[in-house]
Amino acid sequence: MAQESPKNSAAEIPVTSNGQLEESHEHSFNRDLKRSLPVGLGLSETKITSHGFDSTKEGVVEAGPFPGFSASPKSSVISPSSAAASRLAGQGCDLIIPTGGKAQQKSGPVVLADEVKNPAMEKLELVRKWSLNTYKCTRQIISEKLGRGSRTVDLELEAQIDILRDNKKKYENILKLAQTLSTQLFQMVHTQRQLGDAFADLSLKSLELHEEFGYNADTQKLLAKNGETLLGAINFFIASVNTLVNKTIEDTLLTVKQYESARIEYDAYRTDLEELNLGPRDANTLPKIEQSQQLFQVHKEKYDKMRNDVSIKLKFLEENKVKVLHNQLVLFHNAIAAYFAGNQKQLEQTLKQFHIKLKTPGADAPSWLEEQ
């Protein structure tokens, strides 16, 4: 009779025909195994090595991944904390993460890479500089008007600018009167033309006064023609003076305004530098004095440049003004004298001398052939 082989706890585990544990006993076995394992070792990290009944090591539990369980072991998850983050930031440590994925902490200063300048910050800086410059210039203007601040004066240049502004007002008055004369002359010429047409019509219908109406019609038509010639000369005079006053002189005065603005900025920064130089010199004030000296030098160069530009423009303006007004005044005098003297040939010669072409009525309107 065969002897029964010895039994132990490992041999009493029932298995099915395919070698798997029964469903009912597996859960109880896992529960008992969890109780016997050390704390921190999960069931997923163990495997059971089953040896034969003759083996000396029976029911040995080895640590390792369970067969057929492909998932990698999960690492512990630490929830973020704002307090911890603030402490780490206060310590000034760098967190360096290498390619392996393990975080290492390295002490040292925090180095920030150069970032692209923010357009909003650049605009804010421009607004700040503009506000500071405007404040200094406004303070300088108020102090000058109150008689408390000093200003830089170029006596010769200031005298030329005053003469230019006074002449501009006088030229504008001449221009206004010449335009009034042109309007009145145009109305007179229009009236003379209508009067000549009326005389010519009566000359045809009144046989008794045919010659008298005819003479008056010819005279009025001649006056209207001469008036149109004089009107062309006056309009040419007005156009030339208008260009001189409202373009050439105005452009020079615009440069004068830029020069005056540069002068105010120069005096404002000069005053700041003088105030800093009068104060104490220490570690705090020396950088301010150096910066103020640089700004003063920049505005001084700008002021000198604008003063030179104004001097050059005033010189060329004076030469151009004399040349233009000389020709226009000769034209105006000869045309008026020839018109009231009744010298038609002299009047026409004056227009030819200055290359003035009269516009015939309806010459501006294109013909129907040109419109097609």
C-alpha positions, 0 to 999 in steps of 0.5 A: 500500500502506497504511503501518503506523501507529507502535506504542508500549507503550500501543497493544500492550495487547490488548483483547477485543471488548467493550473489556475487558482480557484476563484473562491480561494484566491481572494482569501489567499491574497488577504492572508498574504497581505497581512503577512507581508511587510508594510509598503510591499504591494501584492502587485510587486510579489510573485509566488514560486511553487516548487515540487513537494520534494523541494527544500523551499516550499511556499517561498514568497519573492518580491518582484513583479507579478507574472503577466502584469505589464504596468510599471510601478507607480511612483508616489504623487505629491500634491503641489503646495503654494507655501512650499513653492514660495519657500523654494522661490525664497531660497533662490535654488534652481530646479534642474531636470535632466533627460532621465527625468529625475529632478535634482536641486542645485543651489545657485543664483537664478539666471533669467534669459534675455526676453524680447522687449514688450511693446507696451513697456516701450510705449510706456517708457516713451510716454514717461520721457515725453511727460518729463520733458513736457513738465520741464519745458512748461516749468521753464516757460512759466518761469520766463513769463513770471520773470524768475527764469533766465533764457538764452537770447541771440539778439541778432537772430531774434531781431531778424525773426521779429522783422520777418513776422512784421513783414509777413503781416504787412504782406498779408495786408497787401495781398488782401487789398490786391484781392479786393482790387481784383474782385472789383475790377472783375465786376467792372469789366463784366459791367463794361462788357454788358454795357458794350453789348447794349450799345451795340444792340441799340446801334443796330436798332436806332438809325438816328443814333447809329454812329453814337451808339457804335462809338460807345460800344467800341469804347466799352468793349476796348475798356473791357478787353484792357480790363481783362489784360490788367486783371490777368496781371493783377492775378499773377501778382496775387499768386506770386505774393501768395506763394511768397507769404503762405509758403516760403515765409510760412516754411521759414516761420515753421523752422523758427518755431522748431528753433524756439522749442529747441531753445526752451528745452535747452534752457530747461535742461540747463537750469536743471544742471545748474541746480544740481551743480549748486547742490551737494556732491555725493554718491547719490547726486553724482549719477544724476549730475552726470545724466543731466550733463549728458541730456544738456549736451544733447539739447545744446547740440540740437539748439545749435543745429536749429539756430544754424538752420534758421540763420541759413533759411532767413538768408535765402528767404531775404534773397528770394523775397527781394527778387520776387517782389522786385519783379512783381512790383514792376509788373504791377506798376507798368500794368496799372500805368498802361491801363489808365493811360489807355496804352493798349500796346504797352499793356500787352507788352508788359504781359509778354515781358513777364510771360503772362498768358490770358485765359480766354472765356471757356478755355478751361472747359474741354470740347465735346471731342475731348470728352469722348 
